[in-house]
C-alpha cells in the first residue's frame, strides 16, 4: 500500500532510471515528492522510464564529473526548485583480481561510485544547510562491509561511502540535515542478472532467506529515511541483505 505524503520536497536520485534507483524514483513519485532521476548513457531505458512513470525530470550527466554535476544540478533546480533530498545511487562494477586489475578499472569504479558521492553531496549540501533541511542517502553494498574477491575497487569505494557519510553526518547534524547509508545485499537488478547463472545460484544458496532482495525493499527504506519526521536517524548504515552479512 502506498500513501501520498503532503510534501513539496524535491528529491534527486542518481542512476534513477534503472534498477534500484528506478524503484526509489517510482516510490517517491507515488508518495508525492518532486522527483528528478539522472542517468549516464542508456537513453532507451531512460525514455521507457519516463513514459511508464510520468516522471518528466530525467537528466543525463556523468556523476563522476564535478563540472557535469554542477551543470546537471543547475538544470534540475531550474525545473523543480532547490534540492531537499539526494540519493547517491549510481554505481558500476568492473571486477578483476587485483593482480590483473588495470588502473582504468580502478579509476572508473572509484570515480563513479565514490567521487560521485563527493560531487553530488558537495554541490547540494550548502543549500540544505542554509535552508535547515536536508537528507542525503548513499547506496553502499554488502561487499563494502564484508569485502569480496575480485572487487578491491568496488569494496574500497563502497566502504569509503560509509566513512564519508559518518563524517558528513557530524558536520551537518545541527543544520537539520541527516546523512545515512544503505548497504544492500544481492538485489534483483541488471547488475546482478549479469552474474553467470551458476555463480548466482551459489550466491543465493548462501543467503539465509534463500532469495534475492527486491528493489522495493530498498525504496521502502529510503522513504523511511527521507521523511520529514525522521530527524533523529543519522550517520547510520542499514544492512538490507537477507541475513547474509550480520554487522
Ligand atoms: P544498475 O546497473 O541497474 O543501474 C545503474 C544506474 O546508474 C543506471 O541508471 C546508470 O545509468 C547509472 N550510472 C552508472 N554510471 C553512471 C555515471 N557515471 N553517471 C550517472 N549515472 C550512472 O544498478 P543497480 O540498480 O543494480 O545498483 C544501484 C546501486 O546499488 C549501485 O550503486 C550499486 O553498486 C548498488 N548495489 C547494488 C546491488 C545489487 O544487487 N544490484 C547490491 C549492492 C549495492 P544508465 O542507465 O545510463 O547506464
Boltz pocket constraint, residues with backbone or C-beta under 6 A from the ligand:
constraints:
  - pocket:
      binder: B
      contacts: [[A, 14], [A, 15], [A, 16], [A, 17], [A, 18], [A, 19], [A, 20], [A, 21], [A, 38], [A, 39], [A, 40], [A, 41], [A, 42], [A, 43], [A, 45], [A, 61], [A, 62], [A, 63], [A, 64], [A, 88], [A, 89], [A, 90], [A, 91], [A, 92], [A, 112], [A, 139], [A, 140], [A, 141], [A, 142], [A, 183], [A, 184], [A, 185], [A, 186], [A, 187], [A, 188], [A, 189], [A, 190], [A, 191], [A, 192]]
      max_distance: 6.0
